[in-house]
Amino acid sequence: MFVDFHCDTLYSLVDKGTDFFERTEEGHVDFPRMKEGKVHLQVFAVFVDPKFMRKNAATMALKLIDKMHEIIDKSSEIELVLRGEDIDRIKSEGKIGALLSVEGGEALEGEIALLRIFYKLGVRAITLTWSLRNDLGDGVDGVPDAGLTSFGKQVVKEMNRLGMIVDVSHLNEKGFWDVIEISEKPVIASHSNAKALCSHRRNLTDEQIKAIAQKGGVIGINFAPQFLRDDKRATIEDVLNHIDYMVDLVGEDYVGFGSDFDGISSTPEGLEDISKFPKIVEGLIKRGYTQEQIDKITHKNFENLIKKIL
């Protein structure tokens, strides 16, 4: 069983008009391949393309949320996760859970009311920034010395109150530390890797990894080759290397997966799409991980965090 905390499939479906329930070789995620990959809980990003940042950002987010609801209305085999207790029930019924996460706080258009409206529509997590600057703060490509704005701080506090998961992936380091200080609940980096193994600006320093762990959060390993190796020639072994590194640094309770499938242009050799997830278990077994450790990394860590916050 796997929890994957980040895919960009909704954006791909809206953009290309493909059928989520038909198995294809295009892209990385569809319903048949999710079942093959034993993914029982998938977090679907509501990604707002930067071109909509100052115009129609909320409208574009709503179109992706609508696509998620359309998918759920078409099948009794997939259900939206709205509360922590939904996870075990959905799993016991043999269904796949879907959790909505807005990627980029520009979708809020500077209005805290929109945060509450998105919550009512089923959104349960927000990646505060994409890589650029928005009303909440600066991403990794924004102003390095600028942290969260007053609105960004307000959003974090309101997310804590509502029971929403605060995601620091894409946020610059100053904003990251602001979130660590402000949030009263665990925070996650849904799709980020270890900077010690790959120097990409989107990856996390040892201090950031430790801070997330100390706060009871989880880090989702990203499958983007440029986040796995500096030379971008990544294989499944590099995914395992990042798992090893974080487990050695903070323990097995704080690591999960955030594949970034359908949001990355290429994949590591051996992890060509979501159906290949079970190969990771084979690799972990070969590296000496116990079944208890494997269960934590593949699904229990993120499940427990979702239950705690939702």
N, C-alpha and C positions, 0 to 999 in steps of 0.2 A: 504493500500500500504506500501511496505517496501523496504528500501535499506539495503543490507547486504554487508559490506565492506571487508569481508574476508571469503573465503572458499578455501579448498585445493582439490577441485574436479578434476581439470585437472591432478594433480599428480596421483590421484586414477584411473582415466580413462586410462592414459598411462600405469600405472603399472599393472592394472587388465584387461584392454581391454574390459570393459563393455560398453554398449550402453547408452549414455546420454539421449536418447529420450524414453527409455523404463522404465516404472515405476517398481521399485523393492523395496524390503525391505532391501537391502544391502546398507551400507553407509548411508549418510544423505541427499544427493542432487542428484536429477535428474530433467529433464525438467517438467514432470507431477507434481511432488511434489512442484516444485517452483511455478507453477501456483496455486496449492491448497493453498500454503502459502502466496499468493498475493505479492510475491517478484517481483517487476517490474524492479529492477536494482541490478545486482549481480556483485560484484568484484571478479574475479577469480585470485587466487594467482598462480604465476609461481614460484613454490618452487623448489629450487636447493638443493637436498639432500647433507648433509655435506660430504659424501664420494666422491662427485665430485668437492669439493672446489678447489683443486689444479690440477684437470684434467677434462677436458670436461665440465666445469660448463656452459659455453656459449652454448655448443651443447645441453645439457640437457634442458636449458631454451628455446632454439629454438624448441625443440620437443614438449614442453608444449604449446608454442605459436602456433605452427602448429596445435595442437589438437583443440585449440580454433577456429582457422580459419576453420578447417574442420567442426566443429559443426555449425558455422554460415553459411557455404556453403550448409549445408544439410537442413536448415530450414529458411523460410522467417519470422518466428515468433521471432527470436532473432537477435540482431544487435549490433555490436561493437560501444561503445561510444568513439568518438574521439575528439569531441568538446563539449563545454558546452551546445550549443543550441540543440545538439542531444537528450538530456534528455527529454525535453517536447515533441519533435516531435515523438520520439520512443514510449513514453507513450500514446500520442494521437492516434497513429496508433494501439494500443493494443498489442504492441510487448514487449518483455523483453530486457532491455539493459544489455550488458556485458562490463565490463571494466577490462583491463588487468593490473595486478600489479606484478612486479618481487619481490619475497620475498628472499632477500639475495643479497647484492651487489657483491658477489663473481662471479655472472653471468657476470659482466663487465670485469672480468679478468684483472683489472688494466688499462683498455683502455677506455678513455673518448669517443672515436669513437664508441664503442659498445653501449654506452648510447644513442647516436643519432640514431644508427641503430635500437635499440629496440623501440625507439620512432616512427620511420618510419614504424615499424611492428605493431604499435597500442598500445604499452605499455604506460600507462599514470600515473603510480605511481610506487614507489620503496620503499620497506621496506629495509632500508640501511644495516642492518645486520640481520642475524638470531641470535641465542643465542651465537654463537662462534665469534672468531676474523676473520676478512677478510681484504681486502685491504683498506676498507673505515674506519674501526674502530673496536671497541670491542662491542660484545653483552653482555648480562647480565651474561654469563658464561665466559667472557674473563677477561682481566686485568682491575680491578676496576678503577685504576687511569689514564687509557689511554683513551683519547677522540678520536675525529675524526682525521684521518691522513690528510696529505696535499691533498691526492687524494680524500678523503672523502669530504673535504671542497670544492674542485673543482667540485665534483659531485653535491653537494647541490646547488651551484651557477648556474651550467649549467641546472639543473632541473628547477630552478626558471626562467631561460631565456627561456627554451623550453615550459614551461607551464605544468610541471609534479608535481604530488603531493608527497611531502616528508613525509614518514611514519617512526615514531620513535619507534614503537613497536619492542621489542626484543633488542633495543639499551641499552647499559649501561648508568648510570646516567651522567657520565662525557660527553659522546658523545651526550646525550640528550641536555644538556645545551649548547654545542657547536652549535647544530642545531638551537636552539632557538635564539642564538646570530647571527648566520650567515644568516639564511633564511630571505629573504625579503618578503616572502609570508606566509600565514597560513600553519601550519603543522598539521598532524594528528597522533594519535595512533590508528591504524586501529582495533586492537584486544587486548585491555588491560583493566584491571579493577582497582578498588580502593584498594590501599595497606592498608588503614585504616580498611577495612572490611576483607581483606584476605592478609596475609603477604608474599605471594609468590613473589619472586624476579622479576617476569615479570610484576607485577602490579605497578601502579603509586602512588607516594606520593601526598599529597594535593598540595604541591608547584608545582609539575609537571603538575597536572590537571589544576591549576590556570594559569600556564604559557601558556599552549596550548590554553586555553580559551582567555587569553589576546591577543594572537596572531591571534585570529579568527578561530582557528582550531576546530576539532571535535574528540571525543574519542568514539571508537566503543566497546560496551560491549561484552566481550568474554564469550562464553558459557562453556568453559572448567571447569569442577567441581573443579579442583585444583586451579583455579584462582578465584573461587567464594567463597569458604569456606576452612578454614584451615583443616577441617576434611574430605573434598572432598565429603560430602554427600549433594550435591546441588539439589535444586528443582527450578522450575520457580520463586518461591518467592525470591530466592537469586539473580536472575537476576534483579528482580524488586527492591531489596534492593540496588544494586549497582547503578541503575538508580536514585533512591531516593537520595542516598548519593551525587552523582555528581550534580544533579539538585539543591539540598540544598546548595552545595558548590559554584557552579559557574552559575547556571541557566540552563534553558531548551534548550538554543541555541547551546550547545556544546556537546550534547550526541547523540549517534546513536548506530548502531549494527555492530559488526564484529564477527560473530558467531564462526568462526574457524571450521565449519562443514567439515567433511571428513579429518580434520587434528587433531581431538581429538578422543581418544579411547573410551570415554564414554560421555554421555550428562546429563544435569540436568533432573530430573523427570518432565515430562510435556512438555519437548522440545526435543523429541526424534529424530526429523529430521526437515527439512526446512518447511514441510507442517504445522507444529505446530505454526508458527510465530503469527497467529492471536490471540492465547491465551494470548500473551503479552498485546495486546490491552485490552482484558477483564480484565487483572490484573491491568493495568493502570487506567481504568475506576473505578474499585473498590477502588483504592487508591485516587480517587478524582481529577485525572488529567483532564483538559479541553480538548476539541477536538483540539483546537489550539496547546496546548502543545504536545498532542499525535502525531499530524501531523509532528511537528518539530522533535520529537525524532525518529519516525518510518521512515521518509524519507526526510523531507525538509532540515534538517541541512546538511546532506551529499550532497543532490542535490545542495544546494546553494554553498557549498564549491567547488564542482566539476565545477559548472558554472563559479565561480570566477577565478579558477586557470587554467582550460582548455581553 
